[in-house]
Amino acid sequence: MSEQKTISDLRAMLFETIAAVKDGTLEIEKAKVISELSQVMVNTAKAEVDNAKATGGVGSGFLESAPVAVPDGALPNGITGITRHVLRG
C-alpha cells in the first residue's frame, strides 16, 4: 500500500507538470488530463471539508486543520473559536 498523499503532493506534481509543458517534455493532452484529475481531487477535498463541518467529523488528512489564535474579544458573541485549514508541506 502506498503512503497517503496530501494537497502538498498534488501541488508539487502540478508544478512539475507546468515545468514539463513549458520545456516541451510533456504533451498538452497529458497535461490536460492531469489538470482535470487534479480538479476532481480538489473538489473531493472540498466535499470532505463540507462534510466534516456538517458532521463535526475529521477529514482524511489530505487537508490538515490547525487552530487559529484569536485575541480576546475579537470574535462575535456565540463564536468560541476558529479552525483554519492549512496545507501540509
Biopython code that builds the backbone (N, CA, C, O; Angstrom):
import numpy as np
from Bio.PDB.StructureBuilder import StructureBuilder

atoms = [
    (1, "MET", "N", (0.848, -1.170, 0.000)),
    (1, "MET", "CA", (0.000, 0.000, 0.000)),
    (1, "MET", "C", (0.895, 1.235, 0.000)),
    (1, "MET", "O", (1.880, 1.290, 0.737)),
    (2, "SER", "N", (0.559, 2.220, -0.820)),
    (2, "SER", "CA", (1.391, 3.413, -0.900)),
    (2, "SER", "C", (1.052, 4.387, 0.220)),
    (2, "SER", "O", (-0.015, 4.307, 0.829)),
    (3, "GLU", "N", (1.979, 5.313, 0.482)),
    (3, "GLU", "CA", (1.748, 6.292, 1.535)),
    (3, "GLU", "C", (0.641, 7.258, 1.130)),
    (3, "GLU", "O", (0.371, 7.458, -0.054)),
    (4, "GLN", "N", (0.014, 7.845, 2.123)),
    (4, "GLN", "CA", (-1.076, 8.777, 1.883)),
    (4, "GLN", "C", (-0.527, 10.051, 1.255)),
    (4, "GLN", "O", (0.487, 10.583, 1.706)),
    (5, "LYS", "N", (-1.186, 10.533, 0.230)),
    (5, "LYS", "CA", (-0.787, 11.758, -0.447)),
    (5, "LYS", "C", (-1.558, 12.933, 0.138)),
    (5, "LYS", "O", (-2.673, 12.771, 0.633)),
    (6, "THR", "N", (-0.960, 14.106, 0.080)),
    (6, "THR", "CA", (-1.574, 15.309, 0.621)),
    (6, "THR", "C", (-1.714, 16.355, -0.474)),
    (6, "THR", "O", (-1.260, 16.166, -1.603)),
    (7, "ILE", "N", (-2.355, 17.461, -0.115)),
    (7, "ILE", "CA", (-2.503, 18.571, -1.042)),
    (7, "ILE", "C", (-1.125, 19.094, -1.468)),
    (7, "ILE", "O", (-0.973, 19.591, -2.584)),
    (8, "SER", "N", (-0.128, 18.986, -0.594)),
    (8, "SER", "CA", (1.231, 19.419, -0.956)),
    (8, "SER", "C", (1.808, 18.551, -2.065)),
    (8, "SER", "O", (2.500, 19.048, -2.953)),
    (9, "ASP", "N", (1.525, 17.258, -2.013)),
    (9, "ASP", "CA", (1.969, 16.355, -3.073)),
    (9, "ASP", "C", (1.309, 16.722, -4.403)),
    (9, "ASP", "O", (1.956, 16.723, -5.450)),
    (10, "LEU", "N", (0.021, 17.029, -4.345)),
    (10, "LEU", "CA", (-0.707, 17.423, -5.550)),
    (10, "LEU", "C", (-0.117, 18.704, -6.119)),
    (10, "LEU", "O", (0.110, 18.811, -7.324)),
    (11, "ARG", "N", (0.129, 19.673, -5.249)),
    (11, "ARG", "CA", (0.696, 20.941, -5.707)),
    (11, "ARG", "C", (2.060, 20.724, -6.367)),
    (11, "ARG", "O", (2.334, 21.294, -7.423)),
    (12, "ALA", "N", (2.909, 19.906, -5.753)),
    (12, "ALA", "CA", (4.233, 19.641, -6.315)),
    (12, "ALA", "C", (4.116, 18.999, -7.700)),
    (12, "ALA", "O", (4.840, 19.365, -8.625)),
    (13, "MET", "N", (3.205, 18.047, -7.830)),
    (13, "MET", "CA", (3.019, 17.386, -9.115)),
    (13, "MET", "C", (2.525, 18.363, -10.176)),
    (13, "MET", "O", (2.940, 18.285, -11.332)),
    (14, "LEU", "N", (1.649, 19.276, -9.791)),
    (14, "LEU", "CA", (1.144, 20.258, -10.752)),
    (14, "LEU", "C", (2.257, 21.209, -11.198)),
    (14, "LEU", "O", (2.330, 21.566, -12.374)),
    (15, "PHE", "N", (3.121, 21.621, -10.270)),
    (15, "PHE", "CA", (4.249, 22.474, -10.664)),
    (15, "PHE", "C", (5.206, 21.720, -11.587)),
    (15, "PHE", "O", (5.744, 22.297, -12.532)),
    (16, "GLU", "N", (5.415, 20.439, -11.315)),
    (16, "GLU", "CA", (6.252, 19.629, -12.205)),
    (16, "GLU", "C", (5.621, 19.532, -13.591)),
    (16, "GLU", "O", (6.320, 19.586, -14.603)),
    (17, "THR", "N", (4.300, 19.389, -13.631)),
    (17, "THR", "CA", (3.582, 19.316, -14.905)),
    (17, "THR", "C", (3.727, 20.617, -15.678)),
    (17, "THR", "O", (3.982, 20.601, -16.882)),
    (18, "ILE", "N", (3.568, 21.733, -15.000)),
    (18, "ILE", "CA", (3.718, 23.040, -15.659)),
    (18, "ILE", "C", (5.121, 23.176, -16.240)),
    (18, "ILE", "O", (5.288, 23.610, -17.380)),
    (19, "ALA", "N", (6.129, 22.803, -15.452)),
    (19, "ALA", "CA", (7.510, 22.897, -15.933)),
    (19, "ALA", "C", (7.729, 22.006, -17.155)),
    (19, "ALA", "O", (8.395, 22.403, -18.111)),
    (20, "ALA", "N", (7.164, 20.801, -17.116)),
    (20, "ALA", "CA", (7.330, 19.871, -18.229)),
    (20, "ALA", "C", (6.644, 20.385, -19.497)),
    (20, "ALA", "O", (7.158, 20.198, -20.600)),
    (21, "VAL", "N", (5.497, 21.023, -19.346)),
    (21, "VAL", "CA", (4.822, 21.612, -20.515)),
    (21, "VAL", "C", (5.675, 22.755, -21.061)),
    (21, "VAL", "O", (5.860, 22.879, -22.271)),
    (22, "LYS", "N", (6.187, 23.580, -20.165)),
    (22, "LYS", "CA", (6.998, 24.723, -20.598)),
    (22, "LYS", "C", (8.260, 24.301, -21.338)),
    (22, "LYS", "O", (8.656, 24.933, -22.317)),
    (23, "ASP", "N", (8.896, 23.217, -20.860)),
    (23, "ASP", "CA", (10.137, 22.812, -21.536)),
    (23, "ASP", "C", (9.902, 21.805, -22.665)),
    (23, "ASP", "O", (10.850, 21.333, -23.293)),
    (24, "GLY", "N", (8.651, 21.488, -22.913)),
    (24, "GLY", "CA", (8.317, 20.642, -24.062)),
    (24, "GLY", "C", (8.461, 19.157, -23.836)),
    (24, "GLY", "O", (8.430, 18.393, -24.801)),
    (25, "THR", "N", (8.620, 18.704, -22.576)),
    (25, "THR", "CA", (8.781, 17.267, -22.322)),
    (25, "THR", "C", (7.461, 16.569, -21.987)),
    (25, "THR", "O", (7.438, 15.354, -21.789)),
    (26, "LEU", "N", (6.362, 17.330, -21.922)),
    (26, "LEU", "CA", (5.056, 16.729, -21.657)),
    (26, "LEU", "C", (4.055, 17.275, -22.668)),
    (26, "LEU", "O", (3.963, 18.483, -22.886)),
    (27, "GLU", "N", (3.310, 16.358, -23.281)),
    (27, "GLU", "CA", (2.303, 16.758, -24.265)),
    (27, "GLU", "C", (1.153, 17.480, -23.587)),
    (27, "GLU", "O", (0.785, 17.169, -22.454)),
    (28, "ILE", "N", (0.594, 18.447, -24.296)),
    (28, "ILE", "CA", (-0.517, 19.249, -23.781)),
    (28, "ILE", "C", (-1.698, 18.364, -23.388)),
    (28, "ILE", "O", (-2.327, 18.609, -22.359)),
    (29, "GLU", "N", (-2.006, 17.361, -24.167)),
    (29, "GLU", "CA", (-3.151, 16.493, -23.860)),
    (29, "GLU", "C", (-2.955, 15.762, -22.536)),
    (29, "GLU", "O", (-3.904, 15.627, -21.763)),
    (30, "LYS", "N", (-1.755, 15.294, -22.264)),
    (30, "LYS", "CA", (-1.475, 14.628, -20.982)),
    (30, "LYS", "C", (-1.583, 15.627, -19.833)),
    (30, "LYS", "O", (-2.101, 15.299, -18.766)),
    (31, "ALA", "N", (-1.094, 16.843, -20.053)),
    (31, "ALA", "CA", (-1.190, 17.879, -19.024)),
    (31, "ALA", "C", (-2.655, 18.210, -18.736)),
    (31, "ALA", "O", (-3.017, 18.450, -17.585)),
    (32, "LYS", "N", (-3.489, 18.224, -19.758)),
    (32, "LYS", "CA", (-4.923, 18.492, -19.563)),
    (32, "LYS", "C", (-5.563, 17.406, -18.714)),
    (32, "LYS", "O", (-6.390, 17.707, -17.854)),
    (33, "VAL", "N", (-5.197, 16.154, -18.940)),
    (33, "VAL", "CA", (-5.740, 15.050, -18.144)),
    (33, "VAL", "C", (-5.299, 15.191, -16.689)),
    (33, "VAL", "O", (-6.100, 14.997, -15.775)),
    (34, "ILE", "N", (-4.037, 15.525, -16.477)),
    (34, "ILE", "CA", (-3.542, 15.728, -15.112)),
    (34, "ILE", "C", (-4.310, 16.861, -14.447)),
    (34, "ILE", "O", (-4.695, 16.755, -13.283)),
    (35, "SER", "N", (-4.533, 17.932, -15.177)),
    (35, "SER", "CA", (-5.282, 19.075, -14.641)),
    (35, "SER", "C", (-6.709, 18.680, -14.265)),
    (35, "SER", "O", (-7.194, 19.042, -13.193)),
    (36, "GLU", "N", (-7.375, 17.944, -15.137)),
    (36, "GLU", "CA", (-8.751, 17.521, -14.866)),
    (36, "GLU", "C", (-8.821, 16.605, -13.642)),
    (36, "GLU", "O", (-9.703, 16.765, -12.799)),
    (37, "LEU", "N", (-7.906, 15.658, -13.545)),
    (37, "LEU", "CA", (-7.891, 14.754, -12.393)),
    (37, "LEU", "C", (-7.570, 15.508, -11.108)),
    (37, "LEU", "O", (-8.119, 15.198, -10.051)),
    (38, "SER", "N", (-6.691, 16.487, -11.194)),
    (38, "SER", "CA", (-6.361, 17.303, -10.027)),
    (38, "SER", "C", (-7.581, 18.076, -9.545)),
    (38, "SER", "O", (-7.808, 18.203, -8.342)),
    (39, "GLN", "N", (-8.368, 18.592, -10.491)),
    (39, "GLN", "CA", (-9.580, 19.331, -10.117)),
    (39, "GLN", "C", (-10.569, 18.404, -9.417)),
    (39, "GLN", "O", (-11.242, 18.822, -8.474)),
    (40, "VAL", "N", (-10.667, 17.164, -9.860)),
    (40, "VAL", "CA", (-11.528, 16.198, -9.187)),
    (40, "VAL", "C", (-11.057, 15.996, -7.747)),
    (40, "VAL", "O", (-11.877, 15.927, -6.831)),
    (41, "MET", "N", (-9.747, 15.901, -7.545)),
    (41, "MET", "CA", (-9.214, 15.717, -6.199)),
    (41, "MET", "C", (-9.513, 16.925, -5.318)),
    (41, "MET", "O", (-9.871, 16.765, -4.151)),
    (42, "VAL", "N", (-9.372, 18.125, -5.861)),
    (42, "VAL", "CA", (-9.669, 19.338, -5.101)),
    (42, "VAL", "C", (-11.157, 19.388, -4.753)),
    (42, "VAL", "O", (-11.520, 19.731, -3.628)),
    (43, "ASN", "N", (-12.009, 19.049, -5.705)),
    (43, "ASN", "CA", (-13.449, 19.040, -5.438)),
    (43, "ASN", "C", (-13.802, 18.012, -4.365)),
    (43, "ASN", "O", (-14.676, 18.258, -3.535)),
    (44, "THR", "N", (-13.132, 16.870, -4.379)),
    (44, "THR", "CA", (-13.347, 15.858, -3.358)),
    (44, "THR", "C", (-12.928, 16.388, -1.985)),
    (44, "THR", "O", (-13.617, 16.155, -0.992)),
    (45, "ALA", "N", (-11.803, 17.098, -1.931)),
    (45, "ALA", "CA", (-11.344, 17.685, -0.660)),
    (45, "ALA", "C", (-12.346, 18.719, -0.160)),
    (45, "ALA", "O", (-12.612, 18.791, 1.040)),
    (46, "LYS", "N", (-12.902, 19.520, -1.066)),
    (46, "LYS", "CA", (-13.920, 20.500, -0.674)),
    (46, "LYS", "C", (-15.140, 19.793, -0.080)),
    (46, "LYS", "O", (-15.682, 20.228, 0.936)),
    (47, "ALA", "N", (-15.564, 18.714, -0.714)),
    (47, "ALA", "CA", (-16.705, 17.958, -0.192)),
    (47, "ALA", "C", (-16.369, 17.363, 1.175)),
    (47, "ALA", "O", (-17.227, 17.316, 2.056)),
    (48, "GLU", "N", (-15.143, 16.916, 1.356)),
    (48, "GLU", "CA", (-14.708, 16.358, 2.635)),
    (48, "GLU", "C", (-14.766, 17.421, 3.732)),
    (48, "GLU", "O", (-15.217, 17.144, 4.843)),
    (49, "VAL", "N", (-14.308, 18.636, 3.420)),
    (49, "VAL", "CA", (-14.349, 19.731, 4.390)),
    (49, "VAL", "C", (-15.793, 20.066, 4.739)),
    (49, "VAL", "O", (-16.121, 20.247, 5.912)),
    (50, "ASP", "N", (-16.661, 20.151, 3.729)),
    (50, "ASP", "CA", (-18.074, 20.441, 3.979)),
    (50, "ASP", "C", (-18.706, 19.368, 4.856)),
    (50, "ASP", "O", (-19.476, 19.684, 5.764)),
    (51, "ASN", "N", (-18.390, 18.105, 4.595)),
    (51, "ASN", "CA", (-18.926, 17.013, 5.390)),
    (51, "ASN", "C", (-18.426, 17.099, 6.832)),
    (51, "ASN", "O", (-19.199, 16.911, 7.772)),
    (52, "ALA", "N", (-17.143, 17.381, 7.003)),
    (52, "ALA", "CA", (-16.584, 17.486, 8.362)),
    (52, "ALA", "C", (-17.245, 18.628, 9.124)),
    (52, "ALA", "O", (-17.524, 18.501, 10.316)),
    (53, "LYS", "N", (-17.499, 19.749, 8.437)),
    (53, "LYS", "CA", (-18.184, 20.873, 9.082)),
    (53, "LYS", "C", (-19.594, 20.471, 9.508)),
    (53, "LYS", "O", (-20.027, 20.789, 10.616)),
    (54, "ALA", "N", (-20.297, 19.781, 8.638)),
    (54, "ALA", "CA", (-21.691, 19.422, 8.900)),
    (54, "ALA", "C", (-21.828, 18.362, 9.985)),
    (54, "ALA", "O", (-22.800, 18.373, 10.740)),
    (55, "THR", "N", (-20.876, 17.458, 10.070)),
    (55, "THR", "CA", (-20.994, 16.334, 10.999)),
    (55, "THR", "C", (-20.104, 16.459, 12.226)),
    (55, "THR", "O", (-20.198, 15.658, 13.156)),
    (56, "GLY", "N", (-19.239, 17.467, 12.224)),
    (56, "GLY", "CA", (-18.291, 17.596, 13.324)),
    (56, "GLY", "C", (-17.193, 16.557, 13.269)),
    (56, "GLY", "O", (-16.474, 16.346, 14.246)),
    (57, "GLY", "N", (-17.065, 15.914, 12.134)),
    (57, "GLY", "CA", (-16.066, 14.866, 11.974)),
    (57, "GLY", "C", (-14.718, 15.417, 11.578)),
    (57, "GLY", "O", (-14.512, 16.629, 11.525)),
    (58, "VAL", "N", (-13.813, 14.517, 11.302)),
    (58, "VAL", "CA", (-12.479, 14.891, 10.854)),
    (58, "VAL", "C", (-12.279, 14.364, 9.446)),
    (58, "VAL", "O", (-12.981, 13.456, 9.003)),
    (59, "GLY", "N", (-11.323, 14.939, 8.756)),
    (59, "GLY", "CA", (-11.062, 14.540, 7.384)),
    (59, "GLY", "C", (-10.105, 13.372, 7.289)),
    (59, "GLY", "O", (-9.790, 12.712, 8.280)),
    (60, "SER", "N", (-9.653, 13.137, 6.076)),
    (60, "SER", "CA", (-8.776, 12.008, 5.803)),
    (60, "SER", "C", (-7.301, 12.330, 6.000)),
    (60, "SER", "O", (-6.460, 11.431, 5.983)),
    (61, "GLY", "N", (-6.986, 13.604, 6.185)),
    (61, "GLY", "CA", (-5.597, 14.003, 6.297)),
    (61, "GLY", "C", (-5.065, 14.637, 5.029)),
    (61, "GLY", "O", (-3.942, 15.139, 5.014)),
    (62, "PHE", "N", (-5.859, 14.621, 3.953)),
    (62, "PHE", "CA", (-5.451, 15.289, 2.716)),
    (62, "PHE", "C", (-5.259, 16.773, 2.993)),
    (62, "PHE", "O", (-4.304, 17.384, 2.514)),
    (63, "LEU", "N", (-6.172, 17.347, 3.770)),
    (63, "LEU", "CA", (-6.039, 18.708, 4.274)),
    (63, "LEU", "C", (-5.802, 18.606, 5.766)),
    (63, "LEU", "O", (-6.351, 17.727, 6.431)),
    (64, "GLU", "N", (-4.999, 19.490, 6.285)),
    (64, "GLU", "CA", (-4.698, 19.467, 7.710)),
    (64, "GLU", "C", (-5.295, 20.706, 8.362)),
    (64, "GLU", "O", (-5.166, 21.807, 7.827)),
    (65, "SER", "N", (-5.938, 20.545, 9.498)),
    (65, "SER", "CA", (-6.509, 21.706, 10.172)),
    (65, "SER", "C", (-5.632, 22.091, 11.357)),
    (65, "SER", "O", (-4.972, 21.255, 11.975)),
    (66, "ALA", "N", (-5.649, 23.381, 11.646)),
    (66, "ALA", "CA", (-4.861, 23.896, 12.766)),
    (66, "ALA", "C", (-5.665, 24.976, 13.461)),
    (66, "ALA", "O", (-6.340, 25.764, 12.798)),
    (67, "PRO", "N", (-5.607, 25.031, 14.791)),
    (67, "PRO", "CA", (-6.317, 26.091, 15.496)),
    (67, "PRO", "C", (-5.693, 27.449, 15.187)),
    (67, "PRO", "O", (-4.489, 27.554, 14.953)),
    (68, "VAL", "N", (-6.516, 28.468, 15.192)),
    (68, "VAL", "CA", (-6.061, 29.827, 14.926)),
    (68, "VAL", "C", (-6.138, 30.619, 16.216)),
    (68, "VAL", "O", (-7.176, 30.628, 16.877)),
    (69, "ALA", "N", (-5.059, 31.279, 16.580)),
    (69, "ALA", "CA", (-5.053, 32.117, 17.781)),
    (69, "ALA", "C", (-5.813, 33.410, 17.478)),
    (69, "ALA", "O", (-5.534, 34.091, 16.492)),
    (70, "VAL", "N", (-6.777, 33.734, 18.344)),
    (70, "VAL", "CA", (-7.597, 34.930, 18.171)),
    (70, "VAL", "C", (-7.535, 35.734, 19.461)),
    (70, "VAL", "O", (-7.733, 35.179, 20.543)),
    (71, "PRO", "N", (-7.263, 37.037, 19.365)),
    (71, "PRO", "CA", (-7.216, 37.853, 20.591)),
    (71, "PRO", "C", (-8.565, 37.853, 21.305)),
    (71, "PRO", "O", (-9.615, 37.759, 20.670)),
    (72, "ASP", "N", (-8.521, 37.960, 22.640)),
    (72, "ASP", "CA", (-9.752, 38.012, 23.439)),
    (72, "ASP", "C", (-10.644, 39.134, 22.942)),
    (72, "ASP", "O", (-10.177, 40.236, 22.654)),
    (73, "GLY", "N", (-11.929, 38.842, 22.845)),
    (73, "GLY", "CA", (-12.903, 39.842, 22.438)),
    (73, "GLY", "C", (-12.971, 40.073, 20.935)),
    (73, "GLY", "O", (-13.738, 40.925, 20.485)),
    (74, "ALA", "N", (-12.187, 39.334, 20.141)),
    (74, "ALA", "CA", (-12.173, 39.557, 18.696)),
    (74, "ALA", "C", (-13.267, 38.785, 17.963)),
    (74, "ALA", "O", (-13.543, 39.068, 16.797)),
    (75, "LEU", "N", (-13.892, 37.816, 18.627)),
    (75, "LEU", "CA", (-14.931, 37.015, 17.985)),
    (75, "LEU", "C", (-16.313, 37.526, 18.382)),
    (75, "LEU", "O", (-16.508, 38.007, 19.498)),
    (76, "PRO", "N", (-17.267, 37.420, 17.462)),
    (76, "PRO", "CA", (-18.640, 37.816, 17.803)),
    (76, "PRO", "C", (-19.216, 36.916, 18.898)),
    (76, "PRO", "O", (-18.729, 35.806, 19.109)),
    (77, "ASN", "N", (-20.237, 37.388, 19.584)),
    (77, "ASN", "CA", (-20.900, 36.594, 20.628)),
    (77, "ASN", "C", (-21.334, 35.247, 20.066)),
    (77, "ASN", "O", (-21.865, 35.167, 18.958)),
    (78, "GLY", "N", (-21.108, 34.206, 20.829)),
    (78, "GLY", "CA", (-21.521, 32.860, 20.435)),
    (78, "GLY", "C", (-20.465, 32.099, 19.649)),
    (78, "GLY", "O", (-20.561, 30.877, 19.535)),
    (79, "ILE", "N", (-19.469, 32.775, 19.108)),
    (79, "ILE", "CA", (-18.395, 32.114, 18.371)),
    (79, "ILE", "C", (-17.245, 31.912, 19.349)),
    (79, "ILE", "O", (-16.716, 32.870, 19.912)),
    (80, "THR", "N", (-16.867, 30.649, 19.541)),
    (80, "THR", "CA", (-15.862, 30.348, 20.564)),
    (80, "THR", "C", (-14.483, 30.054, 19.999)),
    (80, "THR", "O", (-13.512, 29.979, 20.752)),
    (81, "GLY", "N", (-14.380, 29.888, 18.699)),
    (81, "GLY", "CA", (-13.077, 29.601, 18.113)),
    (81, "GLY", "C", (-13.162, 29.507, 16.616)),
    (81, "GLY", "O", (-14.247, 29.540, 16.037)),
    (82, "ILE", "N", (-12.017, 29.389, 15.994)),
    (82, "ILE", "CA", (-11.907, 29.295, 14.540)),
    (82, "ILE", "C", (-10.996, 28.127, 14.214)),
    (82, "ILE", "O", (-9.989, 27.912, 14.889)),
    (83, "THR", "N", (-11.344, 27.372, 13.184)),
    (83, "THR", "CA", (-10.436, 26.362, 12.656)),
    (83, "THR", "C", (-10.077, 26.769, 11.239)),
    (83, "THR", "O", (-10.953, 26.978, 10.399)),
    (84, "ARG", "N", (-8.799, 26.877, 10.986)),
    (84, "ARG", "CA", (-8.336, 27.236, 9.658)),
    (84, "ARG", "C", (-7.693, 25.988, 9.058)),
    (84, "ARG", "O", (-6.879, 25.328, 9.704)),
    (85, "HIS", "N", (-8.057, 25.675, 7.835)),
    (85, "HIS", "CA", (-7.461, 24.520, 7.151)),
    (85, "HIS", "C", (-6.199, 25.013, 6.440)),
    (85, "HIS", "O", (-6.230, 25.970, 5.667)),
    (86, "VAL", "N", (-5.101, 24.335, 6.724)),
    (86, "VAL", "CA", (-3.825, 24.717, 6.138)),
    (86, "VAL", "C", (-3.290, 23.561, 5.314)),
    (86, "VAL", "O", (-3.656, 22.404, 5.520)),
    (87, "LEU", "N", (-2.427, 23.894, 4.387)),
    (87, "LEU", "CA", (-1.833, 22.883, 3.527)),
    (87, "LEU", "C", (-0.587, 22.332, 4.189)),
    (87, "LEU", "O", (0.199, 23.081, 4.769)),
    (88, "ARG", "N", (-0.405, 21.031, 4.105)),
    (88, "ARG", "CA", (0.797, 20.416, 4.647)),
    (88, "ARG", "C", (1.976, 20.741, 3.749)),
    (88, "ARG", "O", (1.816, 21.005, 2.558)),
    (89, "GLY", "N", (3.140, 20.716, 4.329)),
    (89, "GLY", "CA", (4.324, 20.864, 3.496)),
    (89, "GLY", "C", (5.329, 21.804, 4.002)),
    (89, "GLY", "O", (6.366, 21.998, 3.368)),
]
sb = StructureBuilder()
sb.init_structure("model")
sb.init_model(0)
sb.init_chain("A")
sb.init_seg("    ")
for serial, (resi, resn, name, xyz) in enumerate(atoms, 1):
    if name == "N":
        sb.init_residue(resn, " ", resi, " ")
    sb.init_atom(name, np.array(xyz, "f"), 0.0, 1.0, " ", f" {name:<3s}", serial, name[0])
structure = sb.get_structure()
